[in-house]
Amino acid sequence: MDNDIKKVLDREKPIAEKLYNEDNNEIYGCDTSIGRVLFCVPFIESGSLKRKEPAQLLIRWLVKSN
C-alpha cells in the first residue's frame, strides 16, 4: 500500500496542510484520488516546515490513508 501511496503522491503532487498538533507531533494531511493521506511529524523535526508543504516531502512520516 505504501508504494501505491508514494506513486499517487508523485503523480498528483498534492499540498499537505498542517491540520493540528497531537502528542508532540504536527499532523499534516492532503486529499488524493485514493483518499485522505495523513503525516505525523515530530515537533523536533518540524521546525523548518511551513503550514503547507508538498506531500512528497513528508512521505517518511506517512501514517495512513483513507
TORVEXVEX-750946 format. One line per field, with one value per atom (N, C-alpha, C, O, CB): residue number from 1; residue in three letters; atom name; x, y, z. Coordinates in Angstrom, 3 decimals. Glycine has a CB too. Layout:
BEGIN
resi	c(NUM,...)
resn	c(ALA,...)
name	c(CA,...)
x	c(X,...)
y	c(Y,...)
z	c(Z,...)
// end
This chain:
BEGIN
resi	c(1,1,1,1,1,2,2,2,2,2,3,3,3,3,3,4,4,4,4,4,5,5,5,5,5,6,6,6,6,6,7,7,7,7,7,8,8,8,8,8,9,9,9,9,9,10,10,10,10,10,11,11,11,11,11,12,12,12,12,12,13,13,13,13,13,14,14,14,14,14,15,15,15,15,15,16,16,16,16,16,17,17,17,17,17,18,18,18,18,18,19,19,19,19,19,20,20,20,20,20,21,21,21,21,21,22,22,22,22,22,23,23,23,23,23,24,24,24,24,24,25,25,25,25,25,26,26,26,26,26,27,27,27,27,27,28,28,28,28,28,29,29,29,29,29,30,30,30,30,30,31,31,31,31,31,32,32,32,32,32,33,33,33,33,33,34,34,34,34,34,35,35,35,35,35,36,36,36,36,36,37,37,37,37,37,38,38,38,38,38,39,39,39,39,39,40,40,40,40,40,41,41,41,41,41,42,42,42,42,42,43,43,43,43,43,44,44,44,44,44,45,45,45,45,45,46,46,46,46,46,47,47,47,47,47,48,48,48,48,48,49,49,49,49,49,50,50,50,50,50,51,51,51,51,51,52,52,52,52,52,53,53,53,53,53,54,54,54,54,54,55,55,55,55,55,56,56,56,56,56,57,57,57,57,57,58,58,58,58,58,59,59,59,59,59,60,60,60,60,60,61,61,61,61,61,62,62,62,62,62,63,63,63,63,63,64,64,64,64,64,65,65,65,65,65,66,66,66,66,66)
resn	c(MET,MET,MET,MET,MET,ASP,ASP,ASP,ASP,ASP,ASN,ASN,ASN,ASN,ASN,ASP,ASP,ASP,ASP,ASP,ILE,ILE,ILE,ILE,ILE,LYS,LYS,LYS,LYS,LYS,LYS,LYS,LYS,LYS,LYS,VAL,VAL,VAL,VAL,VAL,LEU,LEU,LEU,LEU,LEU,ASP,ASP,ASP,ASP,ASP,ARG,ARG,ARG,ARG,ARG,GLU,GLU,GLU,GLU,GLU,LYS,LYS,LYS,LYS,LYS,PRO,PRO,PRO,PRO,PRO,ILE,ILE,ILE,ILE,ILE,ALA,ALA,ALA,ALA,ALA,GLU,GLU,GLU,GLU,GLU,LYS,LYS,LYS,LYS,LYS,LEU,LEU,LEU,LEU,LEU,TYR,TYR,TYR,TYR,TYR,ASN,ASN,ASN,ASN,ASN,GLU,GLU,GLU,GLU,GLU,ASP,ASP,ASP,ASP,ASP,ASN,ASN,ASN,ASN,ASN,ASN,ASN,ASN,ASN,ASN,GLU,GLU,GLU,GLU,GLU,ILE,ILE,ILE,ILE,ILE,TYR,TYR,TYR,TYR,TYR,GLY,GLY,GLY,GLY,GLY,CYS,CYS,CYS,CYS,CYS,ASP,ASP,ASP,ASP,ASP,THR,THR,THR,THR,THR,SER,SER,SER,SER,SER,ILE,ILE,ILE,ILE,ILE,GLY,GLY,GLY,GLY,GLY,ARG,ARG,ARG,ARG,ARG,VAL,VAL,VAL,VAL,VAL,LEU,LEU,LEU,LEU,LEU,PHE,PHE,PHE,PHE,PHE,CYS,CYS,CYS,CYS,CYS,VAL,VAL,VAL,VAL,VAL,PRO,PRO,PRO,PRO,PRO,PHE,PHE,PHE,PHE,PHE,ILE,ILE,ILE,ILE,ILE,GLU,GLU,GLU,GLU,GLU,SER,SER,SER,SER,SER,GLY,GLY,GLY,GLY,GLY,SER,SER,SER,SER,SER,LEU,LEU,LEU,LEU,LEU,LYS,LYS,LYS,LYS,LYS,ARG,ARG,ARG,ARG,ARG,LYS,LYS,LYS,LYS,LYS,GLU,GLU,GLU,GLU,GLU,PRO,PRO,PRO,PRO,PRO,ALA,ALA,ALA,ALA,ALA,GLN,GLN,GLN,GLN,GLN,LEU,LEU,LEU,LEU,LEU,LEU,LEU,LEU,LEU,LEU,ILE,ILE,ILE,ILE,ILE,ARG,ARG,ARG,ARG,ARG,TRP,TRP,TRP,TRP,TRP,LEU,LEU,LEU,LEU,LEU,VAL,VAL,VAL,VAL,VAL,LYS,LYS,LYS,LYS,LYS,SER,SER,SER,SER,SER,ASN,ASN,ASN,ASN,ASN)
name	c(N,CA,C,O,CB,N,CA,C,O,CB,N,CA,C,O,CB,N,CA,C,O,CB,N,CA,C,O,CB,N,CA,C,O,CB,N,CA,C,O,CB,N,CA,C,O,CB,N,CA,C,O,CB,N,CA,C,O,CB,N,CA,C,O,CB,N,CA,C,O,CB,N,CA,C,O,CB,N,CA,C,O,CB,N,CA,C,O,CB,N,CA,C,O,CB,N,CA,C,O,CB,N,CA,C,O,CB,N,CA,C,O,CB,N,CA,C,O,CB,N,CA,C,O,CB,N,CA,C,O,CB,N,CA,C,O,CB,N,CA,C,O,CB,N,CA,C,O,CB,N,CA,C,O,CB,N,CA,C,O,CB,N,CA,C,O,CB,N,CA,C,O,CB,N,CA,C,O,CB,N,CA,C,O,CB,N,CA,C,O,CB,N,CA,C,O,CB,N,CA,C,O,CB,N,CA,C,O,CB,N,CA,C,O,CB,N,CA,C,O,CB,N,CA,C,O,CB,N,CA,C,O,CB,N,CA,C,O,CB,N,CA,C,O,CB,N,CA,C,O,CB,N,CA,C,O,CB,N,CA,C,O,CB,N,CA,C,O,CB,N,CA,C,O,CB,N,CA,C,O,CB,N,CA,C,O,CB,N,CA,C,O,CB,N,CA,C,O,CB,N,CA,C,O,CB,N,CA,C,O,CB,N,CA,C,O,CB,N,CA,C,O,CB,N,CA,C,O,CB,N,CA,C,O,CB,N,CA,C,O,CB,N,CA,C,O,CB,N,CA,C,O,CB,N,CA,C,O,CB,N,CA,C,O,CB,N,CA,C,O,CB,N,CA,C,O,CB,N,CA,C,O,CB,N,CA,C,O,CB,N,CA,C,O,CB)
x	c(0.819,0.000,0.862,0.537,-0.931,1.961,2.820,3.342,3.436,3.985,3.684,4.172,3.093,3.383,4.664,1.835,0.726,0.562,0.349,-0.580,0.662,0.537,1.670,1.440,0.531,2.885,4.033,3.836,4.140,5.327,3.327,3.091,2.051,2.209,2.644,0.983,-0.066,0.487,0.195,-1.276,1.277,1.853,2.797,2.814,2.599,3.579,4.485,3.718,4.102,5.436,2.639,1.865,1.004,0.974,0.975,0.308,-0.653,-0.037,-0.574,-1.764,1.075,1.785,0.868,0.827,2.453,0.137,-0.746,0.052,1.212,-1.734,-0.589,0.000,-0.615,-1.835,-0.229,0.239,-0.226,-0.303,0.568,0.725,-1.355,-1.570,-1.552,-2.049,-2.904,-0.967,-0.946,-2.380,-3.082,-0.029,-2.813,-4.184,-4.296,-5.169,-4.733,-3.413,-3.466,-2.211,-1.398,-4.729,-2.068,-0.967,-1.524,-2.644,-0.274,-0.734,-1.169,0.041,0.894,-2.057,0.128,1.183,2.587,3.280,0.891,3.000,4.336,4.573,5.714,5.393,3.503,3.594,2.717,1.731,3.179,3.088,2.240,1.636,2.354,3.045,0.342,-0.355,-0.652,-1.297,-1.666,-0.163,-0.403,-1.304,-1.293,0.933,-2.082,-2.943,-3.150,-3.009,-4.269,-3.486,-3.821,-4.822,-4.893,-2.541,-5.579,-6.544,-5.958,-5.334,-7.895,-6.166,-5.685,-6.812,-7.900,-4.417,-6.552,-7.546,-7.847,-8.876,-7.071,-6.958,-7.202,-7.681,-7.798,-5.931,-7.957,-8.459,-7.500,-6.505,-8.726,-7.821,-7.001,-5.768,-5.835,-7.807,-4.646,-3.370,-2.902,-2.916,-2.300,-2.486,-2.024,-0.553,-0.038,-2.860,0.107,1.515,1.663,1.058,2.399,2.456,2.678,4.146,5.035,2.314,4.388,5.749,6.099,5.429,5.904,7.132,7.532,7.938,8.583,8.701,7.549,7.902,9.385,9.782,7.497,10.199,11.648,12.143,13.205,12.351,11.393,11.785,10.978,11.217,11.642,10.035,9.121,9.503,8.786,7.746,10.605,10.992,11.077,10.738,12.286,11.513,11.684,10.470,10.472,12.922,9.446,8.273,7.320,7.177,7.544,6.678,5.670,4.300,4.166,5.715,3.277,1.904,1.456,0.671,0.944,1.948,1.653,2.971,3.880,0.777,3.052,4.263,3.865,2.801,5.133,4.698,4.431,4.419,5.340,5.495,3.385,3.220,4.382,4.717,1.922,4.999,6.117,7.262,8.007,6.618,7.407,8.483,8.206,9.115,8.694,6.952,6.566,6.414,5.993,5.270,6.743,6.459,7.048,6.463,6.997,8.159,8.754,7.932,8.132,10.169,7.002,6.151,4.724,3.807,6.129,4.534,3.223,2.641,3.319,3.313,1.393,0.753,-0.399,-0.563,0.264,-1.204,-2.309,-2.963,-2.751,-3.341,-3.756,-4.605,-5.979,-6.119,-4.018,-6.996,-8.385,-8.900,-10.046,-9.302)
y	c(-1.197,0.000,1.259,2.227,-0.001,1.259,2.442,2.802,3.983,2.217,1.798,2.089,2.738,3.641,0.817,2.291,2.911,4.367,5.240,2.139,4.620,5.991,6.851,7.977,6.018,6.333,7.079,7.424,8.539,6.274,6.467,6.713,7.805,8.670,5.429,7.763,8.786,10.156,11.148,8.430,10.219,11.498,12.052,13.258,11.337,11.179,11.621,12.097,13.076,10.492,11.405,11.748,13.001,13.880,10.570,13.085,14.171,15.427,16.525,13.677,15.261,16.360,17.234,18.453,17.223,16.600,17.386,18.195,17.897,16.462,19.207,20.020,19.587,19.597,21.550,19.210,18.822,20.078,20.946,17.749,20.151,21.295,20.837,19.762,22.001,21.676,21.349,21.387,22.383,22.339,20.298,20.196,20.488,21.245,18.819,19.888,20.082,19.512,18.859,19.420,19.771,19.222,18.116,18.212,20.333,17.066,15.951,15.226,14.766,14.978,15.117,14.340,14.634,13.722,12.863,15.881,16.299,16.062,15.906,15.572,16.033,15.874,16.910,17.387,14.445,17.245,18.061,17.123,16.364,19.245,17.176,16.317,17.124,18.172,15.744,16.604,17.197,16.261,15.050,17.462,16.817,15.980,16.563,17.769,15.781,15.697,16.128,15.142,13.985,16.228,15.610,14.759,14.319,15.110,15.500,13.053,12.494,11.689,11.580,11.607,11.136,10.317,9.018,8.388,9.998,8.613,7.396,7.723,6.821,6.545,8.976,9.395,10.327,10.778,8.193,10.604,11.494,10.759,9.601,12.041,11.454,10.914,11.779,13.007,10.881,11.144,11.857,11.581,10.495,11.469,12.610,12.536,13.022,14.024,13.377,12.324,12.661,13.071,12.220,11.452,14.376,14.899,15.275,16.124,16.127,14.662,15.027,16.503,17.023,14.130,17.172,18.589,18.832,19.834,19.067,17.912,18.089,18.170,18.739,16.941,17.611,17.612,18.592,18.712,16.230,19.288,20.120,21.594,22.399,19.992,21.955,23.360,24.125,25.308,23.444,23.494,24.200,24.062,24.593,23.683,23.354,23.152,24.335,24.973,21.870,24.608,25.670,25.058,23.844,26.406,25.918,25.441,24.547,23.622,26.618,24.815,23.982,23.531,24.331,24.755,22.242,21.646,20.638,20.027,20.959,20.449,19.380,18.030,17.713,19.383,17.256,15.988,15.029,14.248,15.326,15.067,14.167,14.370,13.433,14.381,15.600,15.875,15.281,15.161,17.371,14.912,14.393,12.871,12.312,15.033,12.205,10.775,9.922,8.896,10.294,10.304,9.460,9.461,8.609,9.927,10.419,10.487,10.018,10.302,11.910,9.324,8.827,7.936,7.039,8.058,8.182,7.328,6.531,5.357,8.155,7.147,6.374,7.118,8.312,6.056,6.373,6.964,6.351,5.198,6.741,7.121,6.628,6.465,6.061,7.582)
z	c(0.000,0.000,0.000,-0.687,1.202,0.765,0.798,-0.583,-0.919,1.743,-1.391,-2.738,-3.578,-4.364,-3.416,-3.427,-4.153,-3.741,-4.582,-3.908,-2.447,-1.954,-2.493,-2.934,-0.413,-2.462,-2.982,-4.452,-4.877,-2.799,-5.232,-6.654,-6.857,-7.719,-7.350,-6.056,-6.166,-5.785,-6.453,-5.267,-4.727,-4.306,-5.370,-5.616,-2.975,-5.998,-7.062,-8.290,-8.929,-7.452,-8.614,-9.812,-9.603,-10.465,-10.213,-8.469,-8.245,-7.620,-7.765,-7.362,-6.936,-6.284,-5.404,-5.567,-7.338,-4.474,-3.599,-2.577,-2.292,-2.873,-2.043,-0.987,0.341,0.505,-1.248,1.279,2.615,3.476,3.420,3.266,4.265,5.135,6.590,6.925,4.799,7.448,8.871,9.385,9.210,9.675,10.020,10.500,11.993,12.416,10.205,12.793,14.242,14.890,14.235,14.839,16.190,16.988,17.868,18.370,17.854,18.052,18.889,19.454,18.695,18.089,20.773,21.435,20.893,20.443,21.288,20.931,20.471,18.985,18.552,21.255,18.212,16.760,16.065,16.627,16.338,14.848,13.993,12.955,12.305,13.316,12.806,11.865,10.601,10.643,12.492,9.485,8.175,7.389,7.611,7.414,6.471,5.654,4.278,4.072,6.327,3.335,1.976,1.389,1.804,1.077,0.434,-0.255,-1.592,-2.300,-0.462,-1.927,-3.187,-3.822,-3.258,-2.967,-4.975,-5.659,-4.908,-5.152,-7.063,-3.998,-3.217,-1.804,-0.974,-3.151,-1.521,-0.217,0.489,-0.078,0.648,1.733,2.553,3.043,3.454,3.744,2.990,3.453,4.619,4.528,2.295,5.713,6.899,7.171,6.907,8.111,7.713,8.073,9.508,9.892,7.095,10.295,11.697,11.861,11.893,12.639,11.963,12.015,13.460,14.047,11.073,14.040,15.409,15.482,14.572,15.888,16.582,16.758,16.552,15.958,18.143,17.043,16.978,15.529,15.275,17.707,14.580,13.175,12.329,11.127,12.610,12.938,12.157,12.113,11.518,12.707,12.724,12.835,11.526,11.491,13.502,10.463,9.193,8.264,7.153,8.488,8.718,7.866,7.948,8.991,8.258,6.829,6.758,6.999,7.159,5.381,7.022,7.225,6.086,6.294,7.366,4.880,3.715,3.093,2.874,2.672,2.817,2.238,1.163,1.265,3.340,0.131,-0.830,-0.103,0.650,-1.971,-0.333,0.380,0.140,1.030,-0.037,-1.028,-1.312,-0.321,-0.036,-2.742,0.212,1.161,2.542,3.364,1.282,2.793,4.108,4.126,5.139,4.548,3.047,2.883,4.007,4.354,1.550,4.574,5.624,6.908,7.774,5.930,7.037,8.218,7.919,8.690,8.762,6.837,6.449,7.545,8.046,5.123,7.914,8.906,8.331,8.664,10.057,7.467,6.908,5.764,5.554,7.981,5.045,4.011,4.136,4.543,2.580,3.784,3.833,2.435,2.243,4.632)
// end
